[in-house]
Each structure stands twice: as structure tokens, then as C-alpha cells.
Amino acid sequence: MSRSVIVVGGGASGLAAAIAAAELGAFVTLLEQLPRVGKKILLTGNGRCNLGNQDTNDSHFHGTLPQSKQILAGFDAAQYFRRFGLLTRTDAEGRIYPMSGTAASVLDALRFAAAQKGVRTLCEKQVTAIMPKGNKWQVTAGDSVFTADALILASGGSAAPNCGTDGNLLPLLKKMGYTINTPRPALCPVLTEPQTVRALKGLRVRAEASAVLGDRILKTESGEVQFTEQALSGICIFNLSRLAAMHGDKMQIALNLLPSFSDAETESLLHELLHQRGDLPAGDLLTGLFPKRIGEMLLRQAGGSCNIPASEISDDTQKKLLSLLHDLRFPVKGTASFSQAQVTAGGIAGQCVSKTLESKLHRGIWFCGELLDLDGDCGGYNLTWCWASGQTAGSNAAKS
Ligand SMILES: Cc1cc2nc3c(=O)[nH]c(=O)nc-3n(C[C@H](O)[C@H](O)[C@H](O)COP(=O)(O)OP(=O)(O)OC[C@H]3O[C@@H](n4cnc5c(N)ncnc54)[C@H](O)[C@@H]3O)c2cc1C
């Protein structure tokens, strides 16, 4: 008789787990609390779904799950989807997208594969209880009770709660004895003092952004930084946000607005501009480099005035301006909430699961996806983890 497997959560990792278990002949029931599966997949990559990355080395993943190294080694997201008839294309930065250019086709590929392999998908089934029943597992969802040889938990993290992911199973799992590393928003805007960014609201600038703790640089990312009413945003800031969540107001974000210029080159550039634009208002000095409001803000922070002729900018202000161009600091005031986050840092601690992602506390329970304490950088890494961990949990639950 084939093994029975229940998967809780019909997101990226739950669908991958269900397919993998069914491929090995298991009788799989997928329980999803929302009216349909894969809601979050449709939102990924701005509706285009960045489903993987050519470079999946360790440095892009964070958390407490050393097991992930082996699970991710050799996993190829493009090949994974090719098996289900979905072709991909890779952009210049190594990010993998569906060839169709739409996330809907990724969800379709998974839904079709699950149906073809006989997965029974039941929606509007929120699991609220998990109990052992002999050597099987029993889950309760509303009036329904389901029993199976193996249980795969794929209920996601707490990010984007409008997609059904609000960490609702965590209290139950904590009661069952699991260590849960505090879930925090990640891949989200970083909050700062509103008065430092308000004047820049709506502007974008290319920069090198560093997470700075005391005199240590924890991480540096390059790309476009966006300014909002009270936060810094953009992909490079997203990639620093898990550090901001961890260190809070002990951390600062430092922007290097001219990363390709050495100190000496920046100094000579400033002299060149002062020479070319000396008769213009000081507020217009840097408009050939940045949006005007950024130049004005730099000048004010350097102690200068925007209305005097640029040629009258004092030596002291010039010196401060030079330093700000390479090291413009923003105090960290936390991160945006889970509703603005793409992923969750934290979750079920790595020490609770084996190499195959089976629970070390309860035989017959597996975990996968964002529910575990592993999060990736922006660039397709989080979905890569979902497909790879779902496949590992699914195939082992079916075989075990
Ligand atoms: C706006 C946005 C854009 C993103 N873009 C990208 C991208 O381009 N590339 C990338 O790699 N990553 C991206 N991510 C991150 C990625 O989408 C997630 O890491 C991934 O979807 C997590 O998959 P999961 O299976 O762990 O959980 P989820 O996809 O969150 O699925 C969990 C499922 O479980 C269900 N569930 C929860 N509790 C229960 C319960 N008690 N009973 C039954 N069902 C339950 C939920 O309704 C949900 O359907 C993005 C995230 C967001 C929010």
C-alpha cells in the first residue's frame, strides 16, 4: 500500500513537496487555508516571478540551517521547471524568470504537475491542530480530520500576511517543543529618522549601501536606493534589512554616492564643478550628478546654504561635502512591518530538523520553505530554497 502524506500549506514549498512525494507514489493530500493555492507566487518578482538564480552559493542564504548547504548544492531551478514544461530565461545578473514573463505560468506549471501526479488539493482548510495517532499523524482543519503516515509542514513565514502567511502555526509548534527563532521582517524597507529622508521622498539614486555597526561594516550592497517618507528602500536596502531587524538602532546605513570615484577623484570633481558652476546658486552645484534635492540636502548637511553662489561655499563646507559624498549616514529606526516584507528571517530553528528536514522531535513530520529559519537575498534565492527544500521534504516523506 502506498504511503499517505499530508502537506499543510499550498505555497511554493508545499506544492514542490506535494509533487515530489506524489512522484514517488505517495497518496498526497495538500491542505491550503485560502480559497486557492499559490497566491504569493503570483506576486513574486513584480508578477514576473524571479524563480531562481544562477549563483546559489551559500553567501546568499542566512539563518540557522547548515543542512541547507547540501540541499541547495546542485539544485538547478531552470532544470527543475523544465521537467514540468516551463522554460526559463536568465537575465544579465543571473536571475532566472519564466520564459513567459509571468508568474501565473509558474503557478500553473506546479498546479498542473500536482494534478497530473494525483495530488488531492483541498482549499479553505486551515489546519489548527496536529496530533499523533498510533504511528500516524492526524491534523484538524475546521470540521475535517485527516490522518496520514507523514506530515509536511509548509505553512510559510509571517511576511505578506495578505497571502495567508501570518505565522498561525507557530504557537502550536512552540507548544510541541520546537525552538522558534524570533520571526522578523526581511527584504523590506529600512526605517530611519523621518527628517533625514522626508525632503528626498520619491527620489532614487544609484549608490553603494553599507550596514554599519559601530566602526564595523557588516555588509555592502550596490544598486538603486529609493527614499520614502520615513525609510530607505530598493533591492540593495532590502538585502541589508535582516541586519537592521537584528541590530535595530545600533546600526546605521552608510551610502557612498560616488562609489566609482576615489577620494582624490571626488575632490578634483568638486573643484571642476566649482569652477564650471561657481556663478550658479550653490543648490545647483551637484545637479549634474544627482537629483537637485539630493544635492541641496548634502549641502545643508555640510553646513552650507543653497542660495549663495557656489563659488562662495566655504572650505569647511567643501571638506564636509567631500566626506558626505562617500559616507552619507542614516540612523536605523527598525524595519518596515511584515506587510511590506518579502520574507521572514527566523522560524523553526535548524537544530530541530535532520539533514532530510525531518523533525528531530517527532518522527514522521517534515518541514520546508520559509517556515524554517532560512532566508535568502533578493534575486530568486528564497524561491530556490522553497523548491529545493520542498523536494527534499516531499521525497523523503514518501520514501521513509
Ligand atoms: C511581494 C513579494 C515578492 C517576492 N518576490 C520573490 C521573487 O521574485 N523571488 C524569490 O525567490 N522570492 C520572492 N519572494 C519570497 C517568496 O515568495 C517566499 O519566500 C515563498 O513564496 C515562501 O514560500 P512558502 O511555501 O514557504 O510559503 P508561502 O508561499 O507563503 O505559502 C504558505 C501557504 O501556507 C498556507 N497556510 C498557512 N497557514 C496554514 C494553515 N494553518 N493551514 C493551511 N494552510 C496554511 C498559506 O495560506 C500559504 O498559501 C517574494 C515575496 C513577496 C511577498
PDBQT file of the ligand as one rigid body, heavy atoms in Angstrom, charges set to zero:
ROOT
HETATM    1  C1  LIG A 501       5.767  40.675  -2.855  1.00  0.00    +0.000 C 
HETATM    2  C2  LIG A 501       6.734  39.515  -2.796  1.00  0.00    +0.000 A 
HETATM    3  C3  LIG A 501       7.593  39.300  -3.854  1.00  0.00    +0.000 A 
HETATM    4  C4  LIG A 501       8.506  38.236  -3.805  1.00  0.00    +0.000 A 
HETATM    5  N1  LIG A 501       9.301  38.007  -4.891  1.00  0.00    +0.000 NA
HETATM    6  C5  LIG A 501      10.171  36.970  -4.857  1.00  0.00    +0.000 A 
HETATM    7  C6  LIG A 501      10.945  36.648  -6.025  1.00  0.00    +0.000 A 
HETATM    8  O1  LIG A 501      10.782  37.233  -7.099  1.00  0.00    +0.000 OA
HETATM    9  N2  LIG A 501      11.844  35.622  -5.914  1.00  0.00    +0.000 N 
HETATM   10  C7  LIG A 501      12.002  34.898  -4.749  1.00  0.00    +0.000 A 
HETATM   11  O2  LIG A 501      12.838  33.992  -4.716  1.00  0.00    +0.000 OA
HETATM   12  N3  LIG A 501      11.230  35.142  -3.667  1.00  0.00    +0.000 NA
HETATM   13  C8  LIG A 501      10.313  36.134  -3.710  1.00  0.00    +0.000 A 
HETATM   14  N4  LIG A 501       9.505  36.355  -2.622  1.00  0.00    +0.000 N 
HETATM   15  C9  LIG A 501       9.612  35.436  -1.455  1.00  0.00    +0.000 C 
HETATM   16  C10 LIG A 501       8.880  34.111  -1.754  1.00  0.00    +0.000 C 
HETATM   17  O3  LIG A 501       7.665  34.398  -2.387  1.00  0.00    +0.000 OA
HETATM   18  C11 LIG A 501       8.622  33.329  -0.479  1.00  0.00    +0.000 C 
HETATM   19  O4  LIG A 501       9.837  33.094   0.192  1.00  0.00    +0.000 OA
HETATM   20  C12 LIG A 501       7.954  31.982  -0.784  1.00  0.00    +0.000 C 
HETATM   21  O5  LIG A 501       6.761  32.160  -1.509  1.00  0.00    +0.000 OA
HETATM   22  C13 LIG A 501       7.661  31.234   0.514  1.00  0.00    +0.000 C 
HETATM   23  O6  LIG A 501       7.049  30.020   0.158  1.00  0.00    +0.000 OA
HETATM   24  P1  LIG A 501       6.487  29.035   1.275  1.00  0.00    +0.000 P 
HETATM   25  O7  LIG A 501       5.962  27.847   0.570  1.00  0.00    +0.000 OA
HETATM   26  O8  LIG A 501       7.468  28.826   2.352  1.00  0.00    +0.000 OA
HETATM   27  O9  LIG A 501       5.300  29.850   1.939  1.00  0.00    +0.000 OA
HETATM   28  P2  LIG A 501       4.098  30.610   1.222  1.00  0.00    +0.000 P 
HETATM   29  O10 LIG A 501       4.285  30.722  -0.226  1.00  0.00    +0.000 OA
HETATM   30  O11 LIG A 501       3.959  31.845   1.995  1.00  0.00    +0.000 OA
HETATM   31  O12 LIG A 501       2.888  29.602   1.418  1.00  0.00    +0.000 OA
HETATM   32  C14 LIG A 501       2.409  29.172   2.657  1.00  0.00    +0.000 C 
HETATM   33  C15 LIG A 501       0.986  28.714   2.420  1.00  0.00    +0.000 C 
HETATM   34  O13 LIG A 501       0.520  28.087   3.593  1.00  0.00    +0.000 OA
HETATM   35  C16 LIG A 501      -0.819  28.466   3.831  1.00  0.00    +0.000 C 
HETATM   36  N5  LIG A 501      -1.076  28.294   5.255  1.00  0.00    +0.000 N 
HETATM   37  C17 LIG A 501      -0.562  28.997   6.290  1.00  0.00    +0.000 A 
HETATM   38  N6  LIG A 501      -1.023  28.507   7.457  1.00  0.00    +0.000 NA
HETATM   39  C18 LIG A 501      -1.845  27.473   7.148  1.00  0.00    +0.000 A 
HETATM   40  C19 LIG A 501      -2.624  26.586   7.936  1.00  0.00    +0.000 A 
HETATM   41  N7  LIG A 501      -2.632  26.659   9.273  1.00  0.00    +0.000 N 
HETATM   42  N8  LIG A 501      -3.372  25.636   7.296  1.00  0.00    +0.000 NA
HETATM   43  C20 LIG A 501      -3.375  25.545   5.934  1.00  0.00    +0.000 A 
HETATM   44  N9  LIG A 501      -2.667  26.383   5.151  1.00  0.00    +0.000 NA
HETATM   45  C21 LIG A 501      -1.896  27.325   5.753  1.00  0.00    +0.000 A 
HETATM   46  C22 LIG A 501      -0.862  29.914   3.374  1.00  0.00    +0.000 C 
HETATM   47  O14 LIG A 501      -2.173  30.345   3.082  1.00  0.00    +0.000 OA
HETATM   48  C23 LIG A 501       0.044  29.873   2.138  1.00  0.00    +0.000 C 
HETATM   49  O15 LIG A 501      -0.671  29.595   0.965  1.00  0.00    +0.000 OA
HETATM   50  C24 LIG A 501       8.568  37.386  -2.657  1.00  0.00    +0.000 A 
HETATM   51  C25 LIG A 501       7.676  37.604  -1.600  1.00  0.00    +0.000 A 
HETATM   52  C26 LIG A 501       6.757  38.651  -1.670  1.00  0.00    +0.000 A 
HETATM   53  C27 LIG A 501       5.791  38.842  -0.535  1.00  0.00    +0.000 C 
ENDROOT
TORSDOF 0
